[in-house]
Amino acid sequence: EADKGKVYRLGREYTTKMPLFGTRTFTMMIPERGNAVGSNRLFGRQEYVGTNIGQVGTQFDGLAHIGVEVGQPGDTAEARFYNGFTEAEVVTPGGMQKLGIENLHPIVGRGILIDVAGAKGVESLERGYEITMADVKAALKKQGMDGFKFMEGDAVIFRTGWEKYWIKDNAKYNNGCPGIGMEVARWIAEDVKAGVTGGDTWPVDAVCGAGTKCEVPPGCVFCVHAFLQTRHGIVNQENLKLSELASKGVYEFAYMYTPVPMKGATGST
């Protein structure tokens, strides 16, 4: 009761120190200013930012982010995005012609935190650990939500504890992570019919790290992304800061997010 009305920011600060997956970049500079003007000697400063704007830091995957080849390798006429759109009709150098992030309205829904790390009594799950439905049920029971009724459109958010490595050990943070697999993904799409998924890792999927032992079956790359986004149109928010929610025991809340309406973009800050 004491926490009703309290606001938590789940997004992280954008900084050059944050872990960046693959070849993604984030650079901010403050350019030289001009001369002061007017009798009041007014001047202004501004920032210049060079970045993969929708895919760094706390990021939001839109429906133009993930596609699947269903024809011959490289055949854009048979590579599909959500709703059957082909890569050939969607992608241009200047932006996506379909499914761009500008088509998403502000999102207000019921957020449900599933604190798997907390239920297991660990700071963080291990790299590559695949969250099962048994884990989901155990976490809900630990949270006093045994038998909780999910509803269509819910934002289902998973805490693994992996955020403990954010900035402190970026190499480890980026080299695989714990997360959900196809068992939980099917539950999200077919039983809950969620609108949003999210988590405190960079993909939300469980991912094997290079040179490590891993429990995730090999062969299918980011299967959860393809199943939830490309097949079912469920958007995804990554690199969330969830430790504060968990420490306060906030497991059910109003989730609010407004994508930046960059026409033709695949995602958003």
Protein Blocks (a to p, Z undefined) as FASTA:
>chain_A
ZZgoiacdfbdcddfkbccehjbccddddddddddedjkopacddddddddfklgcjddd
dfklpccdfbdehiaklcccehhiafklmpcfkbcfehpaklpccdddddddddfklmno
pabdcehiacdfklmmmmmmmnopghiacdehiacdddehlmmmgoklmmlmmnopaddd
fklmmmmmmmnopabdcdfbfnopacddehiacfbdghiahklmmmmmmmnopacdehia
fklmmmnopabdcddddddfdehiabdZZ
